[in-house]
Amino acid sequence: MAGKDLTPQEAETEFWKSLKESNTGMLRVDRPGEHAQPMTGYGEPETGTIWFFTRDDTDFAQEVASGGQAGMFTYQAKDEEVYACVQGRLSVDQDRSRIDKYWNPVVAAWYPDGKDDPHLTLVRFDGEDGRVWVSKEGGLGFGFKVLKANLTKTEPDVGGVSDVNLS
């Protein structure tokens, strides 16, 4: 992707801002044969942590609970302005303050017994490093830049990319 230089700080700021507004991505244990699954994350930029609600009786939660798992979170904002792929560490955490903080009607739908549901658990993702792409062109602007690039035989300038360190 050609474009302006994007500093790691700018990329990280855009990632956290976008994740707050559009917080669903694909999360997986980072190991061959493991498949990513859609998960809704609640980010904490100050620590590089993303929290996910899940049930402890899922294959994913049981795999994470076995300890010391590398993870991968892949993200695309709804508005398609921010994309990210972040590596980190996964762990199970029963932090009641986080459950209270991030509990909402959508989360509640998955737990019939509410916050006291015996299968409720949190997966903690401690982000380490990744890559973030940012493009503020929107669909129409992107199409125009691609058309212009084809007509002028140049590469389109549609945004920036930067490596980030979230830890």
Order of alpha helices (4+ residues) and beta strands (2+ residues): alpha-beta-beta-beta-alpha-beta-beta-alpha-alpha-beta-alpha-beta
